[in-house]
Amino acid sequence: MNSCLFEPVNIGRLRLINRFVRSATHDYLADDQQGYVGPAQLELYRKLAEGEIGLIITGHAYVHPSGKASPRQIAVDDDRKIPGLARLAEAVHQTGSGSRVFLQIAHAGRQTRPALCRQQPVAPSAVYDPVSRVLPRELTVEEIHQVIYWFVKAAQRARQAGFDGVQLHAGHGYLLSSFISPHTNRRTDDWGGNWENRSRIIREIISGIGQSCGPDFPVIIKMNATDHLPDGLTLEEAMKIALSLEQAGLQAIEISGGMNEAGLGSVWPGLRAEEQEGYFVPLAASIKKVLKIPVMGLGGIRTYRVAEKLVSSGQVDLISMSRPFINHPELIKDFRSGRLEKSPCLSCNQCFNPRGIRCQPKKT
Ligand SMILES: Cc1cc2nc3c(=O)[nH]c(=O)nc-3n(C[C@H](O)[C@H](O)[C@H](O)COP(=O)(O)O)c2cc1C
């Protein structure tokens, strides 16, 4: 297929075979108690890789049990998780399709429940979350250093397990996202206040991973550029933060938005028209103007020609999708062989299934 979408691109020194990314997707298929990789996940990732997706990003893996967000979520919180994670990375690489796989590493912050994380949830500041109905505990400075350590250790484990890189989850109101948001970060010390202080924790994590994993192990980020809250993160600040992260060694960025309490989250339902596709791309395109690293466009992209236009016009470098691959993991292979029909994904969000993600649209 002769198209910009099938031109290789580099993330740092890592070559991707095409411009398609499977955006991080929690699959509810891990062991619930400890977050060990489950057999159904190996099958899922093998299918995604056979579908020739350039970069596959796993569902969010918690770096510490206090950051568990959801039932049956994968974990990277201790060394005993490495063999299972290694089987997952191997399931992708063994297909020989050329797909690469990154582990998304995350901490839920205040967007969890004590029953899941087995303690009072933590956050930069004690700001009540009306959705989880949690009043989190403010992290001490010593604990912030511990969080940085957990993320760096998680990246080391991912590298040991054979992943090609890691993605930091700094979107959707989870812990790193709640640090950069002025709505949830009300601190007055070095970790709060202006955008430089609010994003310090992420720069520390990036440089910690760089020092311990080396330049051949890319660190990328999924980051909010809006929280959809009146006192939340602004695009102007997100641009400054993104540039500072690039200077700290970040190697690609995926732009998202929303927070649980905003009502408007990151997974918008009911998309039908082509004009609705790429709902976070305008934010990504603005951020791309100030960066040199590759930028991923996200949000409801379903149509080949829309994807091609977004890349050929220079708005973004990569096309990131989640729900279309739940519906059809071989979508990109189809595109490559000239079958260019729009993804049949209806964005109905019935794929969120605590017994394991699946495409099961509601009958109307
Ligand atoms: C079932 C499901 C699980 C998701 N899990 C994650 C996740 O673990 N981490 C994350 O950053 N985003 C997660 N997302 C959000 C997607 O990565 C993506 O940002 C969003 O669905 C918009 O893209 P789409 O319209 O192509 O689905 C999830 C989405 C779905 C539908």
The ligand as an ORCA input file, in Angstrom:
! r2SCAN-3c Opt
* xyz 0 1
  C     -12.161     -0.954     26.898
  C     -11.247      0.238     26.937
  C     -10.175      0.253     27.817
  C      -9.297      1.353     27.844
  N      -8.196      1.310     28.642
  C      -7.286      2.309     28.605
  C      -6.066      2.203     29.329
  O      -5.777      1.202     29.987
  N      -5.209      3.265     29.256
  C      -5.478      4.379     28.502
  O      -4.658      5.293     28.464
  N      -6.615      4.479     27.790
  C      -7.508      3.476     27.811
  N      -8.637      3.542     27.023
  C      -8.837      4.725     26.147
  C      -8.317      4.430     24.737
  O      -6.937      4.171     24.739
  C      -8.548      5.602     23.779
  O      -7.847      6.723     24.275
  C     -10.035      5.970     23.603
  O     -10.833      4.806     23.561
  C     -10.259      6.778     22.319
  O      -9.850      6.074     21.188
  P     -10.898      5.255     20.231
  O     -11.984      6.202     19.862
  O     -10.076      4.810     19.052
  O     -11.431      4.108     21.026
  C      -9.522      2.461     26.992
  C     -10.611      2.440     26.116
  C     -11.462      1.350     26.073
  C     -12.604      1.342     25.081
*
